[in-house]
Amino acid sequence: MADLNADMFRDYDYRNTGPFFSPKMGFVYGLTWAKMAIEKAEKAGIPPAERKVLLARDARKIEAELVDAVAAGFFGSLVCIF
């Protein structure tokens, strides 16, 4: 993981080229993004019942298990996603 390009991460997405993204990594990213969302919601004073995250993707082809892994990371953090 030392060779990861830190510039590929954003608050709102992950950018990378090549076959490097695995379901295990997707789950960890989901957990991380959920933590970031919770921290931002707390700072903004948004009550837990109103905290929601939209999980979306563009038209590029992506394996369903990767999307499921990211969603599982959010669910594991008890973040409501749409």
C-alpha positions as a printed Julia matrix, in Angstrom:
82×3 Matrix{Float64}:
   0.0    0.0     0.0
   3.03   2.28    0.21
   2.83   2.85   -3.54
  -0.67   4.37   -3.38
  -0.99   7.79   -4.92
  -2.53   9.99   -2.22
  -3.85  12.34   -4.92
  -6.38   9.71   -6.04
  -8.55  10.26   -2.95
 -11.18  12.97   -2.61
 -13.88  13.59   -0.03
 -16.37  12.42   -2.62
 -14.63   9.79   -4.73
 -11.69   7.59   -5.52
  -9.75   7.87   -8.78
  -7.4    5.25  -10.08
  -6.41   3.51  -13.28
  -5.69  -0.16  -13.6
  -6.92  -3.3   -11.87
  -5.86  -2.26   -8.38
  -9.2   -1.86   -6.59
 -10.37  -5.0    -4.77
 -13.57  -5.71   -2.81
 -11.57  -5.75    0.44
 -10.22  -2.29   -0.35
 -13.73  -1.13   -1.3
 -15.0   -2.14    2.12
 -12.21  -0.22    3.85
 -12.87   2.84    1.66
 -16.57   2.64    2.53
 -15.71   2.61    6.24
 -13.34   5.54    5.77
 -15.78   7.64    3.75
 -18.51   6.88    6.3
 -16.25   8.11    9.09
 -15.53  11.28    7.11
 -19.27  11.82    6.51
 -20.07  11.34   10.2
 -17.36  13.8    11.25
 -18.61  16.42    8.78
 -22.23  15.9     9.86
 -21.27  16.3    13.52
 -19.39  19.53   12.77
 -22.4   20.82   10.83
 -24.78  19.91   13.66
 -26.78  17.41   11.58
 -28.61  15.0    13.91
 -27.98  11.26   13.37
 -31.52  10.6    12.1
 -30.98  13.08    9.25
 -27.54  11.88    8.13
 -27.75  10.35    4.69
 -25.17   9.62    1.99
 -25.79   9.15   -1.71
 -23.68   6.34   -3.14
 -23.54   6.7    -6.91
 -21.34   5.95   -9.87
 -20.94   7.14  -13.41
 -21.51   5.16  -16.6
 -18.15   3.41  -16.58
 -18.2   -0.35  -16.2
 -17.55  -1.5   -12.64
 -17.94  -4.91  -11.06
 -21.0   -5.27   -8.84
 -18.95  -6.8    -6.01
 -16.89  -3.59   -5.77
 -20.0   -1.44   -5.39
 -21.41  -3.91   -2.86
 -18.15  -3.8    -0.87
 -18.18   0.01   -0.64
 -21.85  -0.05    0.4
 -21.08  -2.68    3.05
 -18.44  -0.36    4.51
 -21.05   2.39    4.87
 -23.59  -0.01    6.36
 -20.92  -1.26    8.76
 -20.6    2.3    10.03
 -24.36   2.64   10.44
 -24.55   5.36    7.79
 -27.77   5.48    5.76
 -26.97   5.35    2.06
 -29.13   5.79   -1.02
